[in-house]
Amino acid sequence: MISLLVTKRDANQRVDKYVKKYLNNAPLSFIYKLFRKKDVKINKHWVKENYILQDGDELSIYISDEQLKEFNSPKEIKKVDLNHPIIYEDENIIIIDKPRGLLVHGDQNEKTLTLTNEVLNYLYYKGEYNPNDKGFVPAPAHRLDRNTSGLVVFAKNLISLQELEDLFKNKENISKEYLALVKGNLEGKVEINTPLLKDENTGIVRISKNGKSALTIVEKVKNYGDFSLVNVKILTGRTHQIRVHLASINHPVIGDSKYGDFKLNKEFKDLYNFENQFLHAYRLGFKKIDGHLSYLSNKSFQSPLPKIEENLLKKLK
């Protein structure tokens, strides 16, 4: 049997998530079998997997020494430098300016070279993260596509992550704004309110009445000949939302290799040596918020356009 004392740092999370972090090499089937067999207890009482840990709880896991040795192993930290601008940092959060082409999370093809690993390395060498502590692991509070550059906010502790995730989910007291260069002359402000459906097999997203609601607000910043630099706000957080919505109104994002105008993308490559996706998450703003992160109320953070996009706009003038 293992006995663990839950501290304030690890409280307010589901017990099954904590157990999965502690037994980091155990398959999920083994974890949930422990709960079915009532081999996970809090303060000597059996609990279900959705129990929320409290500061001071005594967690008992009934496994053998051999199972502990097999399923609990130190995490290896591979040195990866954080070479991207830190826009803001305090004891609770860190906001990074992510470049285009870098994954936030790992996928089946790349697990090491990710923004998350870079941030964990940075915090490890600062002494703010211990990979062998089986509690909270610093994590991003929202998504940003691989080929979209711009601001990503990470939480350094559980309460900050929970509050940030609530803010991004509800969208009322936090805003994300993007800059995009699109095909055609877009005038004024456009509201795109069409549901989106993702094909789980291909990853392609399309407009569908059977999809999830999605709302995007697009406003012209400046016209560049036959193209427009636009400000984009999303009031929902669907996969590929901005790119699909802009393509649906015949203003695809320049350089978008999935939903864009492929012939036009080739012209930009040939004429300007530009083959990036021109979509940049440039502003993150907090409205009036309560709780642990209330000190961020009415603050906003901004990232400049990457140089390659700036240079393209100069050429288009």
C-alpha positions as CSV (number, residue, x, y, z in Angstrom):
1,M,0.0,0.0,0.0
2,I,1.1,3.6,-0.8
3,S,0.1,6.4,1.5
4,L,0.3,10.0,0.2
5,L,-0.6,13.3,1.8
6,V,-2.4,15.7,-0.5
7,T,-1.1,19.3,-0.2
8,K,-2.7,22.6,-1.2
9,R,-0.7,22.5,-4.4
10,D,-2.4,19.2,-5.5
11,A,-5.9,19.8,-4.1
12,N,-9.0,20.6,-6.2
13,Q,-8.3,18.0,-8.9
14,R,-10.0,14.7,-9.5
15,V,-8.4,11.8,-7.7
16,D,-8.2,9.6,-10.8
17,K,-6.1,12.3,-12.6
18,Y,-3.8,12.5,-9.6
19,V,-3.4,8.7,-9.5
20,K,-2.7,8.6,-13.2
21,K,0.1,11.1,-12.7
22,Y,1.5,9.2,-9.8
23,L,1.4,5.8,-11.6
24,N,2.6,7.4,-14.8
25,N,3.5,4.2,-16.6
26,A,0.2,2.3,-15.7
27,P,-2.3,1.7,-18.5
28,L,-5.7,3.4,-18.0
29,S,-7.4,0.0,-17.6
30,F,-5.2,-0.7,-14.6
31,I,-6.0,2.7,-13.0
32,Y,-9.8,2.3,-13.3
33,K,-9.6,-1.3,-12.1
34,L,-8.1,0.1,-8.9
35,F,-11.2,2.2,-8.4
36,R,-13.6,-0.7,-9.3
37,K,-11.9,-2.9,-6.8
38,K,-12.0,-0.1,-4.2
39,D,-8.3,-0.1,-3.9
40,V,-8.2,3.7,-3.8
41,K,-9.2,5.3,-0.5
42,I,-9.3,8.8,0.9
43,N,-8.9,9.1,4.7
44,K,-9.5,5.3,4.9
45,H,-12.8,5.5,2.9
46,W,-13.3,4.3,-0.6
47,V,-14.0,7.0,-3.2
48,K,-15.1,7.1,-6.8
49,E,-12.8,8.4,-9.5
50,N,-14.5,11.8,-9.7
51,Y,-13.8,12.7,-6.0
52,I,-12.1,16.1,-5.7
53,L,-9.0,16.1,-3.6
54,Q,-8.8,18.4,-0.6
55,D,-5.8,19.9,1.1
56,G,-4.8,17.5,3.9
57,D,-6.4,14.3,2.5
58,E,-4.6,11.1,3.0
59,L,-4.7,9.1,-0.2
60,S,-4.1,5.3,0.0
61,I,-3.4,3.2,-3.1
62,Y,-3.4,-0.5,-2.6
63,I,-0.8,-1.9,-4.9
64,S,2.2,-4.2,-4.5
65,D,5.8,-3.1,-4.3
66,E,6.4,-4.8,-7.7
67,Q,3.5,-2.8,-9.3
68,L,4.8,0.4,-7.8
69,K,8.2,-0.2,-9.2
70,E,6.7,-1.0,-12.7
71,F,4.2,1.8,-12.9
72,N,5.9,4.7,-11.0
73,S,9.1,5.9,-12.8
74,P,10.9,9.2,-12.8
75,K,10.1,11.5,-15.7
76,E,13.1,12.3,-17.9
77,I,13.7,15.9,-18.8
78,K,15.3,16.4,-22.1
79,K,17.1,19.7,-22.4
80,V,15.2,21.9,-24.9
81,D,16.0,25.6,-24.9
82,L,13.2,28.2,-24.7
83,N,14.2,30.6,-27.4
84,H,10.9,32.4,-27.8
85,P,9.9,35.7,-26.3
86,I,8.3,35.6,-22.9
87,I,5.6,38.3,-23.1
88,Y,4.7,38.1,-19.4
89,E,5.5,35.9,-16.4
90,D,4.6,35.8,-12.7
91,E,4.3,33.1,-10.0
92,N,1.0,31.8,-11.6
93,I,1.2,32.1,-15.4
94,I,3.7,32.5,-18.2
95,I,2.7,33.9,-21.7
96,I,4.9,32.8,-24.6
97,D,5.1,34.2,-28.1
98,K,4.9,30.9,-30.1
99,P,6.5,30.8,-33.6
100,R,4.7,29.2,-36.6
101,G,5.6,25.5,-37.1
102,L,5.9,24.6,-33.4
103,L,3.4,22.2,-31.8
104,V,2.0,23.3,-28.4
105,H,1.4,19.6,-27.4
106,G,3.2,16.6,-28.8
107,D,1.5,14.3,-31.4
108,Q,2.2,10.8,-32.8
109,N,5.0,12.2,-35.0
110,E,6.7,14.6,-32.6
111,K,6.9,14.3,-28.8
112,T,10.0,16.2,-27.8
113,L,10.2,19.4,-29.8
114,T,7.0,21.1,-28.4
115,L,6.3,24.4,-26.7
116,T,5.1,22.5,-23.7
117,N,8.4,20.7,-23.3
118,E,10.3,23.9,-23.7
119,V,8.3,25.6,-21.0
120,L,8.7,22.6,-18.7
121,N,12.4,22.7,-19.2
122,Y,12.5,26.4,-18.6
123,L,10.6,26.0,-15.3
124,Y,12.6,23.0,-14.3
125,Y,15.9,24.9,-14.6
126,K,14.3,27.8,-12.7
127,G,13.4,25.5,-9.9
128,E,9.7,25.9,-10.4
129,Y,8.9,22.4,-11.6
130,N,10.0,19.0,-10.4
131,P,9.3,16.3,-13.0
132,N,9.3,13.6,-10.2
133,D,6.7,15.4,-8.2
134,K,3.5,13.4,-9.0
135,G,1.2,16.4,-8.6
136,F,0.5,19.2,-11.0
137,V,2.4,19.6,-14.3
138,P,2.4,23.1,-15.8
139,A,0.2,23.2,-18.9
140,P,-1.2,25.4,-21.6
141,A,-4.7,26.7,-20.9
142,H,-5.8,26.8,-24.5
143,R,-4.8,25.6,-28.0
144,L,-3.0,27.2,-30.9
145,D,-2.6,25.4,-34.3
146,R,0.9,24.4,-35.2
147,N,1.1,26.8,-38.2
148,T,-0.5,29.7,-36.2
149,S,1.9,32.0,-34.4
150,G,1.3,34.1,-31.4
151,L,0.4,34.1,-27.7
152,V,-0.1,31.0,-25.6
153,V,-0.6,31.2,-21.9
154,F,0.6,28.5,-19.5
155,A,-0.5,27.9,-15.9
156,K,2.2,27.1,-13.3
157,N,-0.3,25.7,-10.7
158,L,-3.6,23.9,-10.6
159,I,-5.8,26.7,-9.4
160,S,-4.5,29.0,-12.1
161,L,-5.1,26.4,-14.8
162,Q,-8.6,25.8,-13.6
163,E,-9.5,29.5,-13.6
164,L,-7.9,30.1,-17.0
165,E,-9.7,27.1,-18.5
166,D,-13.0,28.4,-17.2
167,L,-12.3,31.8,-18.7
168,F,-11.5,30.4,-22.1
169,K,-14.5,28.1,-21.9
170,N,-17.0,30.9,-21.0
171,K,-15.3,33.5,-23.2
172,E,-17.1,36.4,-21.4
173,N,-14.1,37.8,-19.5
174,I,-11.2,36.9,-21.8
175,S,-10.6,37.7,-25.4
176,K,-8.3,36.4,-28.1
177,E,-7.6,38.5,-31.2
178,Y,-5.9,37.4,-34.4
179,L,-4.4,39.2,-37.4
180,A,-4.9,37.4,-40.7
181,L,-4.1,38.3,-44.3
182,V,-6.9,37.1,-46.5
183,K,-7.8,37.0,-50.2
184,G,-10.0,39.8,-51.5
185,N,-11.2,43.2,-50.2
186,L,-13.2,42.7,-47.1
187,E,-15.0,45.9,-46.0
188,G,-16.2,46.8,-42.5
189,K,-17.2,44.1,-40.0
190,V,-18.5,40.6,-40.8
191,E,-20.1,38.2,-38.4
192,I,-19.8,34.5,-39.3
193,N,-22.2,32.3,-37.4
194,T,-22.2,28.9,-38.9
195,P,-21.7,25.5,-37.2
196,L,-18.6,23.4,-37.7
197,L,-18.2,19.6,-37.9
198,K,-14.8,17.9,-37.6
199,D,-14.2,14.6,-39.3
200,E,-12.3,12.6,-36.7
201,N,-10.7,10.3,-39.3
202,T,-9.2,13.0,-41.5
203,G,-9.1,16.0,-39.1
204,I,-10.8,18.1,-41.8
205,V,-13.4,20.6,-40.5
206,R,-16.4,21.8,-42.6
207,I,-19.5,23.8,-42.3
208,S,-22.4,21.6,-41.3
209,K,-25.9,22.0,-39.7
210,N,-25.0,19.0,-37.6
211,G,-21.8,20.6,-36.3
212,K,-21.1,22.6,-33.1
213,S,-22.0,26.3,-33.0
214,A,-19.2,28.7,-34.0
215,L,-19.1,32.5,-34.0
216,T,-16.3,34.6,-35.6
217,I,-16.1,38.4,-35.9
218,V,-13.9,39.7,-38.7
219,E,-13.1,43.4,-39.2
220,K,-10.9,45.0,-41.8
221,V,-7.7,46.6,-40.6
222,K,-6.3,47.7,-44.0
223,N,-6.5,46.7,-47.7
224,Y,-3.4,45.7,-49.6
225,G,-4.4,45.8,-53.2
226,D,-6.5,42.6,-53.7
227,F,-5.9,41.5,-50.2
228,S,-7.0,42.5,-46.7
229,L,-5.4,42.5,-43.3
230,V,-8.2,41.7,-40.9
231,N,-8.7,41.5,-37.1
232,V,-10.4,38.3,-36.0
233,K,-12.2,37.6,-32.8
234,I,-13.5,34.1,-32.0
235,L,-16.4,33.8,-29.5
236,T,-16.2,30.0,-29.6
237,G,-13.1,27.8,-29.7
238,R,-13.6,25.2,-32.5
239,T,-10.8,23.4,-34.3
240,H,-9.6,25.4,-37.3
241,Q,-12.5,27.8,-36.8
242,I,-10.9,31.0,-38.2
243,R,-9.6,29.3,-41.3
244,V,-12.8,27.4,-42.2
245,H,-15.0,30.4,-41.5
246,L,-12.9,32.8,-43.6
247,A,-12.7,30.3,-46.4
248,S,-16.5,29.9,-46.3
249,I,-17.0,33.6,-47.1
250,N,-14.4,33.5,-50.0
251,H,-11.7,35.2,-48.0
252,P,-9.3,32.3,-47.2
253,V,-6.2,32.9,-45.2
254,I,-3.1,33.4,-47.3
255,G,-0.8,30.4,-47.0
256,D,-3.4,28.1,-45.5
257,S,-2.5,24.7,-47.0
258,K,-5.7,23.0,-45.9
259,Y,-8.6,25.4,-46.5
260,G,-6.9,28.1,-48.6
261,D,-6.6,29.0,-52.2
262,F,-3.8,26.7,-53.4
263,K,-3.2,28.5,-56.7
264,L,-2.9,31.8,-54.8
265,N,-0.6,30.2,-52.2
266,K,1.7,29.1,-55.0
267,E,1.8,32.6,-56.4
268,F,2.8,34.0,-53.0
269,K,5.6,31.5,-52.8
270,D,6.8,32.3,-56.3
271,L,6.5,36.0,-56.1
272,Y,7.4,36.8,-52.5
273,N,9.1,33.6,-51.3
274,F,6.2,33.4,-48.7
275,E,4.7,30.1,-47.8
276,N,3.6,30.7,-44.2
277,Q,0.0,30.6,-43.0
278,F,-0.6,34.3,-42.3
279,L,-2.5,33.9,-39.0
280,H,-1.1,35.4,-35.8
281,A,-2.7,35.4,-32.3
282,Y,-1.5,38.9,-31.4
283,R,-3.6,40.0,-28.4
284,L,-4.9,38.4,-25.2
285,G,-7.1,40.5,-23.0
286,F,-8.6,40.0,-19.6
287,K,-11.7,41.8,-18.5
288,K,-13.0,42.0,-14.9
289,I,-12.2,38.6,-13.3
290,D,-12.5,37.3,-9.8
291,G,-10.6,34.7,-7.8
292,H,-6.9,33.7,-7.7
293,L,-6.1,35.6,-10.9
294,S,-8.1,38.8,-10.2
295,Y,-4.9,40.9,-10.4
296,L,-5.0,40.3,-14.2
297,S,-8.3,42.2,-14.5
298,N,-8.3,44.7,-17.3
299,K,-4.8,43.8,-18.5
300,S,-3.9,42.9,-22.0
301,F,-0.9,41.4,-23.7
302,Q,0.3,41.8,-27.3
303,S,2.7,40.2,-29.7
304,P,4.0,42.0,-32.8
305,L,3.6,40.4,-36.2
306,P,6.6,38.1,-37.1
307,K,9.2,39.8,-39.3
308,I,8.3,37.6,-42.3
309,E,4.7,38.7,-42.2
310,E,5.7,42.4,-41.7
311,N,8.0,42.2,-44.7
312,L,5.3,40.7,-46.9
313,L,2.9,43.6,-46.1
314,K,5.7,46.0,-47.1
315,K,6.1,44.3,-50.4
316,L,2.3,44.3,-51.0
317,K,2.2,48.1,-50.5
